[in-house]
Amino acid sequence: MDPLRKLDLADLDGLLAMEPERALGRILELNRNVRYHNTLNVIELLVRLREMREQMRAGARRHAQRRVA
């Protein structure tokens, strides 16, 4: 199961908006929250967040290239 599915959308948005270096600490904080109660897989989440950021950057580059062409 995709670890991102466990995250509340507001939490996911917050993680994607913050500096990648801060994500580990924030995920650890979230994991202690009653909502998640230590059910988040921190490593899997970090990997998926990195993949999502890369996909978003690639999409933004493609969009910018189409606007220039």
PyMOL Python script that loads the backbone (N, CA, C, O; Angstrom):
from pymol import cmd

cmd.read_pdbstr("""\
ATOM      1  N   MET A   1       0.846  -1.176   0.000  1.00  0.00           N
ATOM      2  CA  MET A   1       0.000   0.000   0.000  1.00  0.00           C
ATOM      3  C   MET A   1       0.897   1.246   0.000  1.00  0.00           C
ATOM      4  O   MET A   1       1.923   1.295   0.679  1.00  0.00           O
ATOM      5  N   ASP A   2       0.489   2.223  -0.762  1.00  0.00           N
ATOM      6  CA  ASP A   2       1.234   3.470  -0.851  1.00  0.00           C
ATOM      7  C   ASP A   2       1.173   4.177   0.503  1.00  0.00           C
ATOM      8  O   ASP A   2       0.082   4.447   1.005  1.00  0.00           O
ATOM      9  N   PRO A   3       2.327   4.482   1.101  1.00  0.00           N
ATOM     10  CA  PRO A   3       2.328   5.112   2.423  1.00  0.00           C
ATOM     11  C   PRO A   3       1.683   6.499   2.432  1.00  0.00           C
ATOM     12  O   PRO A   3       1.271   6.983   3.487  1.00  0.00           O
ATOM     13  N   LEU A   4       1.594   7.135   1.274  1.00  0.00           N
ATOM     14  CA  LEU A   4       0.972   8.457   1.213  1.00  0.00           C
ATOM     15  C   LEU A   4      -0.524   8.391   1.483  1.00  0.00           C
ATOM     16  O   LEU A   4      -1.125   9.379   1.902  1.00  0.00           O
ATOM     17  N   ARG A   5      -1.125   7.233   1.245  1.00  0.00           N
ATOM     18  CA  ARG A   5      -2.578   7.094   1.464  1.00  0.00           C
ATOM     19  C   ARG A   5      -2.951   7.215   2.934  1.00  0.00           C
ATOM     20  O   ARG A   5      -4.091   7.542   3.263  1.00  0.00           O
ATOM     21  N   LYS A   6      -1.994   6.953   3.819  1.00  0.00           N
ATOM     22  CA  LYS A   6      -2.275   7.068   5.252  1.00  0.00           C
ATOM     23  C   LYS A   6      -2.316   8.518   5.720  1.00  0.00           C
ATOM     24  O   LYS A   6      -2.883   8.817   6.771  1.00  0.00           O
ATOM     25  N   LEU A   7      -1.718   9.417   4.947  1.00  0.00           N
ATOM     26  CA  LEU A   7      -1.622  10.809   5.366  1.00  0.00           C
ATOM     27  C   LEU A   7      -2.894  11.585   5.064  1.00  0.00           C
ATOM     28  O   LEU A   7      -3.509  11.420   4.010  1.00  0.00           O
ATOM     29  N   ASP A   8      -3.266  12.415   5.991  1.00  0.00           N
ATOM     30  CA  ASP A   8      -4.318  13.394   5.771  1.00  0.00           C
ATOM     31  C   ASP A   8      -3.827  14.335   4.673  1.00  0.00           C
ATOM     32  O   ASP A   8      -2.636  14.643   4.619  1.00  0.00           O
ATOM     33  N   LEU A   9      -4.717  14.795   3.800  1.00  0.00           N
ATOM     34  CA  LEU A   9      -4.304  15.659   2.688  1.00  0.00           C
ATOM     35  C   LEU A   9      -3.610  16.936   3.155  1.00  0.00           C
ATOM     36  O   LEU A   9      -2.664  17.394   2.514  1.00  0.00           O
ATOM     37  N   ALA A  10      -4.064  17.505   4.248  1.00  0.00           N
ATOM     38  CA  ALA A  10      -3.429  18.723   4.765  1.00  0.00           C
ATOM     39  C   ALA A  10      -1.992  18.431   5.202  1.00  0.00           C
ATOM     40  O   ALA A  10      -1.098  19.250   4.994  1.00  0.00           O
ATOM     41  N   ASP A  11      -1.778  17.269   5.802  1.00  0.00           N
ATOM     42  CA  ASP A  11      -0.423  16.891   6.218  1.00  0.00           C
ATOM     43  C   ASP A  11       0.465  16.645   5.001  1.00  0.00           C
ATOM     44  O   ASP A  11       1.628  17.047   4.987  1.00  0.00           O
ATOM     45  N   LEU A  12      -0.078  15.990   3.989  1.00  0.00           N
ATOM     46  CA  LEU A  12       0.681  15.745   2.761  1.00  0.00           C
ATOM     47  C   LEU A  12       1.042  17.072   2.095  1.00  0.00           C
ATOM     48  O   LEU A  12       2.186  17.265   1.682  1.00  0.00           O
ATOM     49  N   ASP A  13       0.093  17.972   1.988  1.00  0.00           N
ATOM     50  CA  ASP A  13       0.367  19.292   1.397  1.00  0.00           C
ATOM     51  C   ASP A  13       1.462  20.012   2.168  1.00  0.00           C
ATOM     52  O   ASP A  13       2.357  20.612   1.572  1.00  0.00           O
ATOM     53  N   GLY A  14       1.392  19.952   3.487  1.00  0.00           N
ATOM     54  CA  GLY A  14       2.396  20.600   4.312  1.00  0.00           C
ATOM     55  C   GLY A  14       3.779  20.010   4.098  1.00  0.00           C
ATOM     56  O   GLY A  14       4.765  20.743   4.021  1.00  0.00           O
ATOM     57  N   LEU A  15       3.855  18.688   4.001  1.00  0.00           N
ATOM     58  CA  LEU A  15       5.145  18.033   3.779  1.00  0.00           C
ATOM     59  C   LEU A  15       5.718  18.385   2.409  1.00  0.00           C
ATOM     60  O   LEU A  15       6.925  18.587   2.274  1.00  0.00           O
ATOM     61  N   LEU A  16       4.871  18.460   1.407  1.00  0.00           N
ATOM     62  CA  LEU A  16       5.349  18.800   0.074  1.00  0.00           C
ATOM     63  C   LEU A  16       5.776  20.262  -0.023  1.00  0.00           C
ATOM     64  O   LEU A  16       6.658  20.604  -0.811  1.00  0.00           O
ATOM     65  N   ALA A  17       5.158  21.113   0.769  1.00  0.00           N
ATOM     66  CA  ALA A  17       5.462  22.544   0.708  1.00  0.00           C
ATOM     67  C   ALA A  17       6.737  22.912   1.465  1.00  0.00           C
ATOM     68  O   ALA A  17       7.362  23.932   1.175  1.00  0.00           O
ATOM     69  N   MET A  18       7.121  22.081   2.435  1.00  0.00           N
ATOM     70  CA  MET A  18       8.282  22.439   3.253  1.00  0.00           C
ATOM     71  C   MET A  18       9.588  22.024   2.589  1.00  0.00           C
ATOM     72  O   MET A  18       9.607  21.248   1.633  1.00  0.00           O
ATOM     73  N   GLU A  19      10.666  22.559   3.119  1.00  0.00           N
ATOM     74  CA  GLU A  19      11.986  22.184   2.637  1.00  0.00           C
ATOM     75  C   GLU A  19      12.191  20.688   2.888  1.00  0.00           C
ATOM     76  O   GLU A  19      11.870  20.199   3.971  1.00  0.00           O
ATOM     77  N   PRO A  20      12.720  19.958   1.907  1.00  0.00           N
ATOM     78  CA  PRO A  20      12.903  18.514   2.069  1.00  0.00           C
ATOM     79  C   PRO A  20      13.701  18.132   3.316  1.00  0.00           C
ATOM     80  O   PRO A  20      13.474  17.071   3.897  1.00  0.00           O
ATOM     81  N   GLU A  21      14.634  18.993   3.726  1.00  0.00           N
ATOM     82  CA  GLU A  21      15.457  18.688   4.901  1.00  0.00           C
ATOM     83  C   GLU A  21      14.637  18.655   6.191  1.00  0.00           C
ATOM     84  O   GLU A  21      15.055  18.034   7.169  1.00  0.00           O
ATOM     85  N   ARG A  22      13.495  19.302   6.207  1.00  0.00           N
ATOM     86  CA  ARG A  22      12.647  19.346   7.399  1.00  0.00           C
ATOM     87  C   ARG A  22      11.624  18.215   7.450  1.00  0.00           C
ATOM     88  O   ARG A  22      10.981  18.006   8.479  1.00  0.00           O
ATOM     89  N   ALA A  23      11.472  17.489   6.350  1.00  0.00           N
ATOM     90  CA  ALA A  23      10.414  16.476   6.254  1.00  0.00           C
ATOM     91  C   ALA A  23      10.578  15.359   7.282  1.00  0.00           C
ATOM     92  O   ALA A  23       9.590  14.916   7.869  1.00  0.00           O
ATOM     93  N   LEU A  24      11.795  14.900   7.508  1.00  0.00           N
ATOM     94  CA  LEU A  24      12.007  13.806   8.459  1.00  0.00           C
ATOM     95  C   LEU A  24      11.483  14.185   9.841  1.00  0.00           C
ATOM     96  O   LEU A  24      10.735  13.424  10.455  1.00  0.00           O
ATOM     97  N   GLY A  25      11.869  15.342  10.324  1.00  0.00           N
ATOM     98  CA  GLY A  25      11.412  15.773  11.643  1.00  0.00           C
ATOM     99  C   GLY A  25       9.905  15.916  11.712  1.00  0.00           C
ATOM    100  O   GLY A  25       9.283  15.540  12.706  1.00  0.00           O
ATOM    101  N   ARG A  26       9.318  16.460  10.656  1.00  0.00           N
ATOM    102  CA  ARG A  26       7.863  16.645  10.651  1.00  0.00           C
ATOM    103  C   ARG A  26       7.133  15.304  10.625  1.00  0.00           C
ATOM    104  O   ARG A  26       6.118  15.136  11.301  1.00  0.00           O
ATOM    105  N   ILE A  27       7.644  14.349   9.847  1.00  0.00           N
ATOM    106  CA  ILE A  27       7.009  13.022   9.814  1.00  0.00           C
ATOM    107  C   ILE A  27       7.098  12.368  11.188  1.00  0.00           C
ATOM    108  O   ILE A  27       6.142  11.734  11.636  1.00  0.00           O
ATOM    109  N   LEU A  28       8.229  12.516  11.854  1.00  0.00           N
ATOM    110  CA  LEU A  28       8.358  11.953  13.205  1.00  0.00           C
ATOM    111  C   LEU A  28       7.363  12.603  14.156  1.00  0.00           C
ATOM    112  O   LEU A  28       6.777  11.924  15.000  1.00  0.00           O
ATOM    113  N   GLU A  29       7.169  13.916  14.027  1.00  0.00           N
ATOM    114  CA  GLU A  29       6.163  14.601  14.852  1.00  0.00           C
ATOM    115  C   GLU A  29       4.765  14.084  14.554  1.00  0.00           C
ATOM    116  O   GLU A  29       3.994  13.787  15.466  1.00  0.00           O
ATOM    117  N   LEU A  30       4.445  13.980  13.268  1.00  0.00           N
ATOM    118  CA  LEU A  30       3.125  13.481  12.879  1.00  0.00           C
ATOM    119  C   LEU A  30       2.902  12.068  13.403  1.00  0.00           C
ATOM    120  O   LEU A  30       1.808  11.731  13.856  1.00  0.00           O
ATOM    121  N   ASN A  31       3.938  11.251  13.338  1.00  0.00           N
ATOM    122  CA  ASN A  31       3.818   9.853  13.743  1.00  0.00           C
ATOM    123  C   ASN A  31       3.483   9.729  15.231  1.00  0.00           C
ATOM    124  O   ASN A  31       2.857   8.753  15.645  1.00  0.00           O
ATOM    125  N   ARG A  32       3.892  10.700  16.024  1.00  0.00           N
ATOM    126  CA  ARG A  32       3.571  10.682  17.458  1.00  0.00           C
ATOM    127  C   ARG A  32       2.153  11.184  17.722  1.00  0.00           C
ATOM    128  O   ARG A  32       1.622  11.013  18.819  1.00  0.00           O
ATOM    129  N   ASN A  33       1.548  11.800  16.718  1.00  0.00           N
ATOM    130  CA  ASN A  33       0.203  12.349  16.845  1.00  0.00           C
ATOM    131  C   ASN A  33      -0.809  11.222  17.037  1.00  0.00           C
ATOM    132  O   ASN A  33      -0.631  10.122  16.513  1.00  0.00           O
ATOM    133  N   VAL A  34      -1.855  11.498  17.780  1.00  0.00           N
ATOM    134  CA  VAL A  34      -2.904  10.501  18.032  1.00  0.00           C
ATOM    135  C   VAL A  34      -3.497   9.982  16.723  1.00  0.00           C
ATOM    136  O   VAL A  34      -3.864   8.811  16.624  1.00  0.00           O
ATOM    137  N   ARG A  35      -3.588  10.847  15.732  1.00  0.00           N
ATOM    138  CA  ARG A  35      -4.183  10.454  14.450  1.00  0.00           C
ATOM    139  C   ARG A  35      -3.418   9.289  13.806  1.00  0.00           C
ATOM    140  O   ARG A  35      -4.025   8.390  13.223  1.00  0.00           O
ATOM    141  N   TYR A  36      -2.093   9.310  13.914  1.00  0.00           N
ATOM    142  CA  TYR A  36      -1.275   8.293  13.243  1.00  0.00           C
ATOM    143  C   TYR A  36      -0.752   7.226  14.200  1.00  0.00           C
ATOM    144  O   TYR A  36      -0.503   6.096  13.780  1.00  0.00           O
ATOM    145  N   HIS A  37      -0.583   7.558  15.451  1.00  0.00           N
ATOM    146  CA  HIS A  37      -0.225   6.610  16.507  1.00  0.00           C
ATOM    147  C   HIS A  37       0.876   5.631  16.077  1.00  0.00           C
ATOM    148  O   HIS A  37       0.718   4.416  16.193  1.00  0.00           O
ATOM    149  N   ASN A  38       1.985   6.176  15.582  1.00  0.00           N
ATOM    150  CA  ASN A  38       3.158   5.394  15.181  1.00  0.00           C
ATOM    151  C   ASN A  38       2.873   4.364  14.085  1.00  0.00           C
ATOM    152  O   ASN A  38       3.467   3.286  14.075  1.00  0.00           O
ATOM    153  N   THR A  39       1.977   4.690  13.178  1.00  0.00           N
ATOM    154  CA  THR A  39       1.677   3.767  12.076  1.00  0.00           C
ATOM    155  C   THR A  39       2.329   4.185  10.765  1.00  0.00           C
ATOM    156  O   THR A  39       2.247   3.459   9.774  1.00  0.00           O
ATOM    157  N   LEU A  40       2.981   5.357  10.749  1.00  0.00           N
ATOM    158  CA  LEU A  40       3.605   5.824   9.511  1.00  0.00           C
ATOM    159  C   LEU A  40       4.968   5.166   9.327  1.00  0.00           C
ATOM    160  O   LEU A  40       5.753   5.073  10.271  1.00  0.00           O
ATOM    161  N   ASN A  41       5.240   4.715   8.121  1.00  0.00           N
ATOM    162  CA  ASN A  41       6.559   4.186   7.788  1.00  0.00           C
ATOM    163  C   ASN A  41       7.393   5.363   7.291  1.00  0.00           C
ATOM    164  O   ASN A  41       7.234   5.822   6.159  1.00  0.00           O
ATOM    165  N   VAL A  42       8.268   5.834   8.143  1.00  0.00           N
ATOM    166  CA  VAL A  42       9.003   7.071   7.878  1.00  0.00           C
ATOM    167  C   VAL A  42       9.854   6.964   6.619  1.00  0.00           C
ATOM    168  O   VAL A  42       9.848   7.881   5.798  1.00  0.00           O
ATOM    169  N   ILE A  43      10.574   5.880   6.453  1.00  0.00           N
ATOM    170  CA  ILE A  43      11.463   5.722   5.297  1.00  0.00           C
ATOM    171  C   ILE A  43      10.655   5.691   4.006  1.00  0.00           C
ATOM    172  O   ILE A  43      10.996   6.383   3.047  1.00  0.00           O
ATOM    173  N   GLU A  44       9.599   4.904   3.972  1.00  0.00           N
ATOM    174  CA  GLU A  44       8.769   4.832   2.768  1.00  0.00           C
ATOM    175  C   GLU A  44       8.170   6.198   2.438  1.00  0.00           C
ATOM    176  O   GLU A  44       8.108   6.585   1.271  1.00  0.00           O
ATOM    177  N   LEU A  45       7.731   6.924   3.458  1.00  0.00           N
ATOM    178  CA  LEU A  45       7.155   8.245   3.219  1.00  0.00           C
ATOM    179  C   LEU A  45       8.188   9.204   2.637  1.00  0.00           C
ATOM    180  O   LEU A  45       7.884   9.947   1.704  1.00  0.00           O
ATOM    181  N   LEU A  46       9.397   9.194   3.174  1.00  0.00           N
ATOM    182  CA  LEU A  46      10.443  10.071   2.649  1.00  0.00           C
ATOM    183  C   LEU A  46      10.744   9.764   1.186  1.00  0.00           C
ATOM    184  O   LEU A  46      10.926  10.674   0.377  1.00  0.00           O
ATOM    185  N   VAL A  47      10.796   8.480   0.855  1.00  0.00           N
ATOM    186  CA  VAL A  47      11.060   8.079  -0.536  1.00  0.00           C
ATOM    187  C   VAL A  47       9.930   8.552  -1.443  1.00  0.00           C
ATOM    188  O   VAL A  47      10.191   9.121  -2.503  1.00  0.00           O
ATOM    189  N   ARG A  48       8.685   8.328  -1.047  1.00  0.00           N
ATOM    190  CA  ARG A  48       7.533   8.724  -1.870  1.00  0.00           C
ATOM    191  C   ARG A  48       7.441  10.244  -2.016  1.00  0.00           C
ATOM    192  O   ARG A  48       7.085  10.743  -3.084  1.00  0.00           O
ATOM    193  N   LEU A  49       7.759  10.983  -0.947  1.00  0.00           N
ATOM    194  CA  LEU A  49       7.751  12.440  -1.037  1.00  0.00           C
ATOM    195  C   LEU A  49       8.800  12.916  -2.032  1.00  0.00           C
ATOM    196  O   LEU A  49       8.547  13.832  -2.814  1.00  0.00           O
ATOM    197  N   ARG A  50       9.981  12.296  -2.005  1.00  0.00           N
ATOM    198  CA  ARG A  50      11.027  12.662  -2.965  1.00  0.00           C
ATOM    199  C   ARG A  50      10.558  12.366  -4.383  1.00  0.00           C
ATOM    200  O   ARG A  50      10.767  13.175  -5.288  1.00  0.00           O
ATOM    201  N   GLU A  51       9.927  11.213  -4.584  1.00  0.00           N
ATOM    202  CA  GLU A  51       9.422  10.866  -5.920  1.00  0.00           C
ATOM    203  C   GLU A  51       8.365  11.870  -6.375  1.00  0.00           C
ATOM    204  O   GLU A  51       8.363  12.289  -7.533  1.00  0.00           O
ATOM    205  N   MET A  52       7.475  12.252  -5.475  1.00  0.00           N
ATOM    206  CA  MET A  52       6.436  13.215  -5.843  1.00  0.00           C
ATOM    207  C   MET A  52       7.033  14.569  -6.210  1.00  0.00           C
ATOM    208  O   MET A  52       6.604  15.205  -7.173  1.00  0.00           O
ATOM    209  N   ARG A  53       8.025  15.004  -5.438  1.00  0.00           N
ATOM    210  CA  ARG A  53       8.688  16.285  -5.750  1.00  0.00           C
ATOM    211  C   ARG A  53       9.343  16.230  -7.130  1.00  0.00           C
ATOM    212  O   ARG A  53       9.253  17.181  -7.907  1.00  0.00           O
ATOM    213  N   GLU A  54      10.000  15.109  -7.426  1.00  0.00           N
ATOM    214  CA  GLU A  54      10.650  14.948  -8.733  1.00  0.00           C
ATOM    215  C   GLU A  54       9.621  14.974  -9.858  1.00  0.00           C
ATOM    216  O   GLU A  54       9.853  15.595 -10.896  1.00  0.00           O
ATOM    217  N   GLN A  55       8.490  14.307  -9.661  1.00  0.00           N
ATOM    218  CA  GLN A  55       7.430  14.295 -10.670  1.00  0.00           C
ATOM    219  C   GLN A  55       6.859  15.699 -10.856  1.00  0.00           C
ATOM    220  O   GLN A  55       6.580  16.112 -11.981  1.00  0.00           O
ATOM    221  N   MET A  56       6.687  16.422  -9.768  1.00  0.00           N
ATOM    222  CA  MET A  56       6.151  17.784  -9.858  1.00  0.00           C
ATOM    223  C   MET A  56       7.131  18.697 -10.597  1.00  0.00           C
ATOM    224  O   MET A  56       6.716  19.521 -11.412  1.00  0.00           O
ATOM    225  N   ARG A  57       8.432  18.554 -10.316  1.00  0.00           N
ATOM    226  CA  ARG A  57       9.430  19.368 -11.025  1.00  0.00           C
ATOM    227  C   ARG A  57       9.450  19.024 -12.507  1.00  0.00           C
ATOM    228  O   ARG A  57       9.520  19.919 -13.350  1.00  0.00           O
ATOM    229  N   ALA A  58       9.389  17.729 -12.835  1.00  0.00           N
ATOM    230  CA  ALA A  58       9.395  17.306 -14.244  1.00  0.00           C
ATOM    231  C   ALA A  58       8.163  17.849 -14.962  1.00  0.00           C
ATOM    232  O   ALA A  58       8.262  18.312 -16.098  1.00  0.00           O
ATOM    233  N   GLY A  59       7.016  17.796 -14.313  1.00  0.00           N
ATOM    234  CA  GLY A  59       5.795  18.330 -14.909  1.00  0.00           C
ATOM    235  C   GLY A  59       5.874  19.824 -15.121  1.00  0.00           C
ATOM    236  O   GLY A  59       5.410  20.336 -16.140  1.00  0.00           O
ATOM    237  N   ALA A  60       6.461  20.533 -14.163  1.00  0.00           N
ATOM    238  CA  ALA A  60       6.609  21.982 -14.295  1.00  0.00           C
ATOM    239  C   ALA A  60       7.554  22.317 -15.447  1.00  0.00           C
ATOM    240  O   ALA A  60       7.315  23.272 -16.187  1.00  0.00           O
ATOM    241  N   ARG A  61       8.626  21.537 -15.604  1.00  0.00           N
ATOM    242  CA  ARG A  61       9.559  21.777 -16.716  1.00  0.00           C
ATOM    243  C   ARG A  61       8.869  21.544 -18.052  1.00  0.00           C
ATOM    244  O   ARG A  61       9.028  22.338 -18.979  1.00  0.00           O
ATOM    245  N   ARG A  62       8.098  20.454 -18.159  1.00  0.00           N
ATOM    246  CA  ARG A  62       7.385  20.180 -19.415  1.00  0.00           C
ATOM    247  C   ARG A  62       6.404  21.294 -19.723  1.00  0.00           C
ATOM    248  O   ARG A  62       6.282  21.723 -20.870  1.00  0.00           O
ATOM    249  N   HIS A  63       5.708  21.761 -18.704  1.00  0.00           N
ATOM    250  CA  HIS A  63       4.744  22.840 -18.894  1.00  0.00           C
ATOM    251  C   HIS A  63       5.450  24.111 -19.375  1.00  0.00           C
ATOM    252  O   HIS A  63       4.971  24.791 -20.282  1.00  0.00           O
ATOM    253  N   ALA A  64       6.583  24.421 -18.763  1.00  0.00           N
ATOM    254  CA  ALA A  64       7.336  25.622 -19.148  1.00  0.00           C
ATOM    255  C   ALA A  64       7.861  25.501 -20.576  1.00  0.00           C
ATOM    256  O   ALA A  64       7.875  26.485 -21.315  1.00  0.00           O
ATOM    257  N   GLN A  65       8.286  24.320 -20.963  1.00  0.00           N
ATOM    258  CA  GLN A  65       8.798  24.109 -22.325  1.00  0.00           C
ATOM    259  C   GLN A  65       7.692  24.293 -23.355  1.00  0.00           C
ATOM    260  O   GLN A  65       7.933  24.851 -24.425  1.00  0.00           O
ATOM    261  N   ARG A  66       6.491  23.834 -23.050  1.00  0.00           N
ATOM    262  CA  ARG A  66       5.371  23.993 -23.978  1.00  0.00           C
ATOM    263  C   ARG A  66       4.989  25.448 -24.134  1.00  0.00           C
ATOM    264  O   ARG A  66       4.589  25.872 -25.218  1.00  0.00           O
ATOM    265  N   ARG A  67       5.109  26.220 -23.060  1.00  0.00           N
ATOM    266  CA  ARG A  67       4.747  27.638 -23.128  1.00  0.00           C
ATOM    267  C   ARG A  67       5.743  28.417 -23.969  1.00  0.00           C
ATOM    268  O   ARG A  67       5.392  29.402 -24.620  1.00  0.00           O
ATOM    269  N   VAL A  68       7.004  27.959 -23.948  1.00  0.00           N
ATOM    270  CA  VAL A  68       8.045  28.649 -24.720  1.00  0.00           C
ATOM    271  C   VAL A  68       7.951  28.294 -26.197  1.00  0.00           C
ATOM    272  O   VAL A  68       8.200  29.133 -27.063  1.00  0.00           O
ATOM    273  N   ALA A  69       7.593  27.061 -26.474  1.00  0.00           N
ATOM    274  CA  ALA A  69       7.554  26.585 -27.863  1.00  0.00           C
ATOM    275  C   ALA A  69       6.438  27.187 -28.662  1.00  0.00           C
ATOM    276  O   ALA A  69       6.286  26.876 -29.843  1.00  0.00           O
TER     277      ALA A  69
END
""", "prot")
cmd.dss("prot")
cmd.show_as("cartoon", "prot")
cmd.util.cbc("prot")
cmd.orient("prot")
